């Protein structure tokens, strides 16, 4: 379990770690906000970093995804937008990419869409809980993380099972195509002369021409030899 948690922490998006850590520190220690003020109560005059420019379309997609499937990320994004604009820009970009992936899955297969949504939810839940443990180590959070990891494993198993089923269908289809191609090749190899003649006469007809006397005689001989007695 320790290894799994470590992997989750490593693979978790940076924006989750930063936002959750900042949010939890402020909620557990309200005085931490005093870093922004001077001892006389005046606001620190140090200039802030310029806010990063966020792609409008990416932001629309990200907000739509959060609204529909990941409402637990609303406060996280709000925290980032206020305190960490660069991380907010990255979060929006990552979420927009996930939104596009879901859109493609929905157009392809409704079942795949449901699987991808559950996988995204499970990954997000596990990442949020893992991020919380970087700030505080509560038994309840550990228990919740264990449940989240189990949910994530189930979601990944469903996706793997779906992929296997799709590959099997593709393999069956390709096998039929292979058999058809092999039959065509065998016919060409066994009946090369007749196939050439048939193709030649067909091309003549398309060109609006008729076979000459020699060609007609050869065709009749071929037809007679091929007909059953």
Secondary structure, DSSP 8 states (H G I E B T S, - for coil): -HHHHHHHHHHS-HHHHHHHHHHHHHHH-GGGGGGGB-TTS-B------------HHHHHHHHHHHHHT-GGGHHHHHHHHHH-HHHHHHHHHHHHHHHHHHHHHHHH-HHHHHHHHHHHHHHHHHHHHHHHHTT---HHHHHHHHHHHHHHHHHHHHHHHHHHHHHHHHHHHHHHHHHHHHHHHHHHHHSHHHHHHHHHHHHHHHTT----HHHHHHHHHHHHHHS--
